[in-house]
């Protein structure tokens, strides 16, 4: 038996409702993580609330949300602007190209609610396994956003190089999902000068994805940066560091 998916169109009233419900769900989820032992349910509330806030923010760019198929379809505004900017530059119209790129950069604002949710979890939830799970759920949302939308690599790199802790972890997650956004220098700096252990874990995780595609100089610098770190009792970072060193040394033996 087949069922048809219901489709919801995002009107201004529905956007306002999504914002209100999203804020409430996120707040209840954050409180539940702190006050109860049901970490999975609390994390689900946080994620649900964050998604609704994202829908409220991007309502003008959402074509439809299908229940049943669980599909969110969004217009590729950023990708269109990048392409038009390249075309304008080829024609010598630098003013239009710069304007289009500036418009595309503003689309990175789509990731800002995710960064804000990460900051809220860090501030409102005491250190615990539930807190880690909730932060990982936020990171997973950033990865999905990078897979669904096109972003300006230079702007994502700027978040990692110069942004707040929330923007930095969001940028790392987006790079994990989209190799087009990779910035080796920024990732190496995030490993050697991480603001938090959680950030360093995700920087090392990203570096492990990049390791086999680096040139010889980059691979050597990455190995040196990883070997200089002291991970303490954090087995996850230790294992990822060992994975990077194996990949780098394996490349050296092949040559």
Buried (B, 14 or more C-beta within 10 A) or exposed (E): EEEEEEBEEBEEEBBEBBBEBBBEBBBBBBBBBBEEEEBEEBBBBBBBBBBBBBBBBBBEBBEBBBEEEEEBEBEBBBBBBBBBBEEBBEEEBEEBBEBBBEBBBEBBEBBBBBBBBBBBBBEBBEEEEBBBBBBBBBBBBBBBBBEEBBBBBEBBBBBBBEBBBBBBBBBBBBBBBBEEBBBBEBBBBBBBEBEEEBBBBBBBBBBBBBBEEBEEEBBBBBBEBBEEBEBEEBEEBBEBBEBBBEBBEEBEEEE
